């Protein structure tokens, strides 16, 4: 496998993990995701996907403001681990 393909797969996996975490934490995202994958909706799929994206962006904004100190700590920890693994 080429390195670019592996990185693409890893990016998709991380994005999926973030979405799953938001679904488990935020009720709005869970409802919109249920509307998207559920059958029987009368609205077009694109509109439901747009609603899900709006809910995800709202949840990310709210969670990042609410948990800013934890976010900074986690980002600093990730940078330190990256430097540790590199050496």
Beta strands, then each sheet from edge to edge (+ up, - down):
end
